[in-house]
Structures are given as structure tokens and as C-alpha cells.
Amino acid sequence: MAKNCFRYFGFTSFEQVDQLTLAEYEIMMEALELRMLDESLHEHRQAFLNFAVCAEKKAGKGKTKPVYRRFKQFFDLDKELRKIKNRRKPSRFAGITKLSDREE
């Protein structure tokens, strides 16, 4: 337990380890494992994208050309930003839920 606290959580003294409950330690270890899984997902996604960006398609007899000639064809940042902004727009029913809360 102490080794993991020093290694992964930045603890610098045994006093810090002694103040930690077993439940807190287990939560911290689970959070660490989830964080490591997130990093692994990112690495695998990056490897897949590296493969995908090199994709080619046939362009005549014995010739190929890149599927993505420009970065924007591969990843359209403006389009992704619009998706995020559209999700943040309040629902047209937001006012109705406020009214129904008052009645109760």
C-alpha cells in the first residue's frame, strides 16, 4: 500500500500513508486504474488514426491516391465545435420543467 502511495499518488511521508483509510486507498487505486485505461484508449485511438490517415484508394490501373488530401477532410474542427455548441442549447422544454417544479 505504501509503495503505491509513494509511486502513484505523490505521497512524500509515511504520515500521509497512515492517515489514509483503506476505503480511500481503494478508491484512489480504482481511479488510477481508470486513468490508465483512459490513457490506453487514447494511445490505441492515436494508433488507429495514424493508420487511417495513411489510407489510400485506387486511382487507375496500378495507382493509388490518398483518401484524405487535406487535414480538414480527415478532421473538421469547425464541424466538431458546432456539434458541441448545439448540444449546449437549452431544450425548448426547459421552461416547462421549471413550471412543473413550482407546482409540486
N, C-alpha and C positions, 0 to 999 in steps of 0.2 A: 504494500500500500504506500509506504513512504517513498519508495523508489519512483513509483508512478507520479506521485505528487511533485517530487523534485523534477522529474523528467518532463512531464507534460503540462503541469499547471503552474510552473514558475515559483513554487514554494522555495523558500530560502532557509527555513529553520524547522527543527523538529517541533517547536512550539506550535507552528501553524498546522502541522500534521495532527498533533494531539487535540487541537480544537475542532477538528473535522469529525463529524459523526459518520457512521457507516452509511446511513441513508444519503447524506450529502455526497460522500465519495462515490457511491454507486451512480447517482445522478450525473456527477461530473464525468465519470467514465463512459456512461452511455452517450452523453453529449459529445465527448471526444470521438467515440466510435462513429457517431452520426456525421460529425465534421469531417472525419477521414473518408467516410463514404461519399460525402459531397465532393471532396477533392478528387476522389477516384472517378466519380461521374464526370467531373469537369475534364479530367485527363482523357477519358475514353471519348467524350464528345469531341475534344480537340483532335484526337487521332482520327476520328471518323471524318471530321470536317477537312482535315489535311488530305485524306483520301478523296473525298468528294470534290474538292476544288481542282483536283488533277484530272477529273473525268473528261473523257473525250468521246466524240461521236463521229460516225463515218461522214466523210465529205468527198465522196467519189471513190473511184477504184483505188484501193490500197492507201487511201489518205484519210487522215482524221483531223479534226479541229477541236479546240476546247469547247466544252459545253458552256462555260462561263468566260466570256471575253472581258467583262468588266466586273469589278468588285460589286457594284450595285446590283448586278444580276444575281450574284451569289448571296448577298445580304443587303437588304434595303433598309437602312437605318430609319429613314423618314417614315416608311410604312410601319415599322415596328413601334415607333414613337406614337403614331396615330392610334394604333391598337390600344396602347396603354392609356392614352388620354381618353379614348372613347369608353373604356371600362370605368373611368372615374366619374363620368357624367352621372348626375343623380337620376334615379329612376323616376319616371313620370308618376309613379305611385307613392313616392316618398311622402308627399303631403297627406295622403290618405292614411298612411300608417301613423302619422303624428296625430291626426284627428281621432283615430280609433283608440290610441293610447289614453287620450284625455277622458274618453267616455267611461273607462274602467275604473 
